[in-house]
Amino acid sequence: DSGVTQTPKHLITATGQRVTLRCSPRSGDLSVYWYQQSLDQGLQFLIQYYNGEERAKGNILERFSAQQFPDLHSELNLSSLELGDSALYFCASSPGVGAGTDTQYFGPGTRLTVL
Amino acid sequence: AQKITQTQPGMFVQEKEAVTLDCTYDTSDPSYGLFWYKQPSSGEMIFLIYQGSYDQQNATEGRYSLNFQKARKSANLVISASQLGDSAMYFCAMTPNYGGATNKLIFGTGTLLAVQP
């Protein structure tokens, strides 16, 4: 158990819909990262938050958005869903101290299926 | 371009033998971090080992060691005494500009390891 929790574990929805994925980081970690894992794109970095502020953006679609709340949990919002958004979405957390070992520990993932 | 290359899509190894999973990386940053993660069929991503670009010695964690050859830009994972539970997908990953504004991970395509009894 990494200490990172993600809900829900599975999500099945229809095209055009909107969903919210939730992540709680390990105790004490300030950084939250979101990654998408799909068969055609592999593992891709989407976005990072550090202590409530957006720190970096990767290949995140405009239909996707995220935020980190004062209690440090994070949510990833996916809207106007398309079939190609079906993937495993991971949240990872790290201390985010910016120096030394800043290992990311991953949650169990949310498997999104868009029908 | 910052990139991780894993050239072995799949590998077999006999139980109790050692196996090396290859990883090469490309970055122009002097400070970077290299990681290996394991993804069993259940789907979770498990951190195995880390190597910093300035570390003089190869990292070791139990049965895992990282063969770091900086000049060749390679960071191969060595698993000693393979066990059936080692069967999984293994990902090499890099954080370029480690300690900078973001420590986002860039992943390779993975190597699927099957341990045979």
Contacts between the chains, C-beta under 8 A, distances in Angstrom:
chain1	res1	chain2	res2	distance
A	2	B	44	7.6
A	2	B	46	7.6
A	2	B	47	7.7
A	31	B	103	7.4
A	33	B	104	6.5
A	33	B	105	7.4
A	35	B	105	7.5
A	42	B	107	6.3
A	42	B	109	5.6
A	42	B	110	7.5
A	43	B	91	6.7
A	43	B	93	7.9
A	43	B	105	7.8
A	43	B	107	4.0
A	44	B	107	7.8
A	45	B	104	4.5
A	45	B	105	6.3
A	45	B	106	7.2
A	48	B	102	5.4
A	48	B	104	5.9
A	55	B	101	6.5
A	55	B	102	5.3
A	56	B	101	6.6
A	56	B	102	3.6
A	56	B	104	5.6
A	58	B	104	6.4
A	88	B	43	6.4
A	90	B	45	6.2
A	92	B	45	7.6
A	92	B	105	7.8
A	94	B	103	6.6
A	96	B	103	7.6
A	98	B	99	5.6
A	98	B	100	7.7
A	98	B	103	7.9
A	99	B	99	4.7
A	100	B	99	7.6
A	101	B	33	7.8
A	101	B	50	5.9
A	101	B	52	7.4
A	102	B	33	7.5
A	102	B	95	7.6
A	102	B	98	7.6
A	102	B	99	7.5
A	102	B	103	4.8
A	103	B	35	7.1
A	103	B	47	5.7
A	103	B	50	5.7
A	104	B	35	7.8
A	104	B	47	7.3
A	104	B	103	7.3
A	104	B	105	6.3
A	105	B	47	6.0
A	106	B	37	7.5
A	106	B	44	6.7
A	106	B	45	3.8
A	106	B	46	7.6
A	106	B	47	7.5
A	107	B	44	7.9
A	108	B	43	7.0
A	108	B	44	5.0
A	109	B	43	5.6
A	109	B	44	6.7
A	109	B	45	7.6
A	111	B	43	7.4
